[in-house]
Amino acid sequence: MEQIAHKPTLSIIIPIYNGARYLRENIQNVLAQPCKDFELILLDDGSKDESLSICKEFDSPYIRLYTHANMGVSRTRNKGIELSRGEILIFIDQDDVMRSNFYTEKMRDQLKETFGQGIDLIITGAWSGDENLDQGIFLSIEKQRKGIYNGRCNTTAWGTTFTFNMNIFSRRLFFDEENKATAVRFFELPLDVETIFRHLTQYAARKILYADNFSFCIRRNNEISVSSNWNWIKVHPIKCEAYYDLIQWHKKYYPHDVATIHGAEKAFLQTVTDMIKTNYEVQADLVSFKKEISKKKYYHDLQEMIIAHPEESILVKALLTAPIQVGRLLHIGWFRHLIRKRWTLYEKLGIGQKKTDLRGMYER
C-alpha cells in the first residue's frame, strides 16, 4: 500500500496479539475519522490467529503495518513510539474502538494549539462499554481533577495515576529537540502494568491538562482484556518488581527529587501489602511466602523502607518479623476501613452509574 508522504500530526498506535475478534471494527473506526491528518501504526506481535490477515485487508495510505516475533505488549508499544512520526501520539487497545467523528479538523487544530502551549500530556475521560459496546458509562476525569497542572512538580503524581482514563501524549515526552530518545518508555514487563507508564509520563510532563472533551475511545470490558484475566497471585510479584525498578529509575534520572522517590517507595510498599493480602486469602502459607520475599532483589531495600515509612509498612513488617500476626491484622477495622475508602473512589469514578447507549458513538 502507498503511504502518506507528509509528516502526520497524529500517530495512532495499536499493538496487536491474537485480536482478530474485534480488530476489523477497530481499524475501520480509525480510518473513518473525518480528518485524515494521521498515521495508523499496526504492530502485530506474532499473532497466531487471523489478526495479520485482517490488517492486510486494508489498502490504505494511512496504515503502516509491522509484524515481528512475539515480544510482549510493552516492547511492542515502545516499537510503536520509535516508528511514530506524529507530534501527537495515542495508544488504542486492539479490542477498543475510536469514537466516530472524534478526529475532525477542528479537534486536530485544538490538539495542536493545546500542545503548542507547553502542555505535554492530556488526561481525558473514557467511555467504558460492555462486550458488544451496546451500553456503557463515562468515567470522567473532571470529577477528580480539572484544568492545567505542573507535571514533575505535582506531588500528587504518585497519589493518583488515573488508571480508568485515557492519555494523549506530546512527542516531546519521548524525544528531545535533537530527536534522541528520552527516558520515558514502557518498562519491559511480562504483563501490561500500565500504571508504571502513566506515572512516568505524568512525572516527565512539564504541564498536564485534565479535560473530558478530548475523550477519543470506547473501552471494551470483556474476556480479552488483560486486566480482567489477571491471576493476582502471579501479577502482584510482577508489579512489585516493576515498582522497585521505577524507584531505581527515579534515583538514576532524578536523584535529587527525594519527595517523589519517597512516594514511589510508599507505592511499592502498598503493592507488597496487596501481595501479602492476596497470598493470605488464597494460599494462607505466609511462612513459605516470607522465604520467597527474602530471595527477591528488593529484599534489603525493603527493610530500609520499613524503617523510613512505618505507617505504610505495618503488614510488611509483620510478615518479615512475625508472619502469624498477619491474619490478625487483616481482620481489624483499620484494613476494612481502607477497603471502604476504595469503594468510595469507585463510586466517585462512576462505577454503578446508569448506563448510556453507545451504539451511535462509533461505526458498526
N, C-alpha and C positions, 0 to 999 in steps of 0.2 A: 504494500500500500504506500502511496506517495504521502509524505508527511509535510506538515506546515513548515515553511522555511523561516518565518519570522519568530522572534522570541516571544512566547506567550506570557500574558500577565499571570495566569493561574495554572499551577500544576496540581492535578488531582491524582493521587496515588492510591492504587488498590492492590494490596498483597492478596494472593490467591493460593489456596491449598484445598483441593477437593471441595470446591464451592459451586459445582455445576447446578445445583438445585435452584439457586436464586441469581446466579451470575448474569445470565442474559438480561433479566429485568433490570439489574443494577447498571449494566453498561448502557442499555437503551435509555435510561433516565438521564445519564450524564450526557450522552450525545444529543438528547432532545432539548438541552438548555438553550435559551434564546440567543445568548451571546456566545460566539464561537472563539473568543479570545482565551483559549485554554488548551492544554495538552492533557490527555488521559494516559497515565503510565500504568500498564497492567503487568504485574510481576507474578508469573506462575512459579510457585515454589515446589516444583517437582510433583505436581498433582498426579494422582493415579486414576482419576475419574475423567469425565469429558470436559473439564474446565478449559484446557488449552484449545480443544477443538471449537468450543463456544467462542473463545476470544478471536479465533481466526475467521469466524463467520463475518466479522465486522470489517468491511473495507472502508475505513475512514481515515482521512489525513490527520485527524486529531488524536489517533491512537498510536502509542508507542508500546509494543509488546515485547516482553523479555521472558525467557524461561531459563531455569537453572536447576541443578540438583537440589534436593531438599536441604535447606539450611536454617529453617525456623523463621518465625514471623519478625523477630527483631532485626536480624541481619537483612531480611528481605526489605523491610521498611527503610533501613539505612541505605540499601542499594537504591531505593526509590529517591531518597534525598540526593544522593550523588548524581543520579541521572537527570534530576529535575532541572528545568531551565527557567521556570517562572519566578517572579518576585514574591509571589504568594503561594503557600502550599497548604493543602488539606489532605487528610487521610480518610478513606471510606472503607469500612469493612466489606468483605465480599458478599455478605448476606443482607446488607442495608441498602437503602435507595436514597438518591438525591431528590430533594423536593422539586416538583415541577416549577418552572419559571423562577427558580431562585437566582440563577446567574444571568441577570439581564445586563444590558449596557449600563443602566443606572446603578445596579449593585456593583458592577466592576469599578465604575468611577468612584463610588462611595468607599470601596475597599482600598483603592489606590490613594484616595485622599486621607483615609484613616491611617494607613501605614506611612504615608508621607509626613505625618505629624509626629513621627518618632515613636509610634506605638509598634511594638514587636510581636504582640500576641493578642488575639481576640478570643475571649472565652464566652461562649454563647449557649443559649438554651438548646435542648434537644427533645425531639419527639421520640417517644418510646412506644412501639406498636406491638401487637400480638403477632403470632407466627405468620398469619396471612396478611398482615398490615391492613386489616379492616378497621380496627379500633385501637386507640392508644391514648396516652396522656402526654402533656407537655411538662418537662422538667425545667423550670425557669431558673436561670442564673440570677436574675434581678431580685429574686426573693432572698438570695444570700448576699449579693453584693452588686452594686451598680456604679458605673462611671469609670474613670481612669485612675489607676493606682500605679505607684512605683513597683518595679519588679524586685530587684535584688534587695532593695531597702525595705521591702514589705515583710515584716516579721511574721505575718500570717501564712507565708508561703508553705510552711510545714504544717500549719494547723489545718489548712483546707486545701485539698488538691482537686476538688470539684469533679469527682470521678464520673458523675452522671451526665456531665455536659460535654460539649464539643469544642474543639480548638481550631483556629485559623492562624497560620504561622507566617511571619515575615521571613524571607530568605536570610535576613541578617542574623537570625538565631543560629543558622547552620554554616554560614560562610562569612568571612570578614571582607573588608574592602578590596583585598587582593584575590578574592575568591578562594582563599585557603580555608580548609575545614576548621570549624570551631570545636570546642569540647562537647557540644550538645549533640548526642546521638542516642539511639536506643541501646540500652545495655543488652549484651548478647546472653539472654536467659533462655532456658528450656521451655518456659511458659511466658505468656504475654502479661507481664506485670507492668501495665501501662502507667500506673501511678508514679513509678520512678521517672519516666519520661516527662510526665506532666509537671513533676516538681522541677526537673532540670530546666524546662522551658520557662516556667514561671520565675525561677530564680535568675536565669540568664537575661530575661527580657528587661529592657530599660523601662518601658511602660506597658501596662496591661489594660485593655478595655474590656469591661464586663457589660454585655448588652445582649438582649434576646433577639433583636431584629436581624441578626446575622445567622440565625439557625438554618442550616443548609441540608440536613439529612434526617431521615427517619430510621431509627434503630429497631432491629427486629429481635424480639425475645423468643428464642427457640432453642432446640437441642444442639444446633451447630455452634452457638455462641460459646466462646471459651469459658466465660465466667460461669455459665450455667452448668458446665460439665466438670468443674474443678473438683478434685478429690483433695479436701483441705489437709488431710494428713500428709499429702505429698507437696501441696502448694506452700504451706507455711514455711517449711525449711528453705524452699527456693526464695521466698520473699525475704527471709532473714538474711540469706546470702546477698540478695540484691540491695537491701538497705545498708548492710555493712559495707558493700562496695561503694554505695553512694556516700557514706561517711568518708571513705578514703578519697573519693572524687573531690569532695569539698576541701579536704585537708591538702590535696595536691594543688588545686587550682585557686582556691580562695582560703588560704590558711589563716588569714587574719580575721575572718568573719566567724568569731567564736560563737556568737548568738545562734547563727544558722547551724553550725556544727552541733551545738547542744540540742537544737531542735531535731536534727537528724538522729542523734543518739536516743532521744526520747521516743521518736517514731520507731526506731529499731527495737527498743525495749518493749513497746506496745505490741509489736509483731511477735517477739519472743513470748510475751504473755499470751497472745492469741494461740500460739503454737502449743503452749503448755495446756491451756484450757481444752483445746481440741483433742490433744493426746489423752488427757484425763477422761474426757467424755467417751472416747471411742475405745481406748486400749486400757486405761487405768493402770498402766505399768510405768510409774514415774521413776522408779529406781533405774530401770534399763534406759529410760529416756535421758536421765541425768548423765549416764555414761556416754550416750550419743553426743550430747551437748559438749562434753569435755573434750571430744575429738575434733570439734569444729575450729576453723581458722580464727574465729572471733572470740574464742573462749576466754583468753587472757584479757582482752579489751572489755569483754562483758563484765568481768569482775570489777574493773575500774569504773565502768558506767554505773554499776550498782551503788558505789560509794558516792559518785557525783550526782546521781538522780535517785535518791531513796524513795520518793513518793511514786515514781513511775516503775519501780523495780521490786515491789513488795512480793509478787508471786514468783518472780525470777530468783530473788534471794532465797525464798522458801524452798524452791526446787533444789538449789545448789547446796543448801545447808541442812534442810530437814524436809525431804520430799513428802513425808507422811502428813505434813501440815497443809499441803496444797489443797487437798479435798476440803478441809475445814474452812479455809479462806474463801473457796469458791462458793460456799453456801451462806456466807454472811451478807448482810444487807448492802454493804458497800459495793460489791460487784453487781448485785441485782440493780442497784441504782444506775450503774454505768450502762446496763442493758436498756433501762427505761430511757436514758438520755439518747441512746442510739435510735430508738423508735421515734422519739420526738423529732430528731433530724429527718428521718424518712418522711414523716408527715409534712414537715416543712418543705421538703423537696417535691412533694406532690404525690407520694405513694398513697393510694386509696382515693384519689380524686376521681370524679366522674369521667368516664372515657369519652373521647371525641371520635367521630367518623373520619378516618384517614383516607378514604378511597378517592377523594378528589384532589389529594395533595401530590400525586405522582402518576406517571404513565403506567398503565396496567397492560 
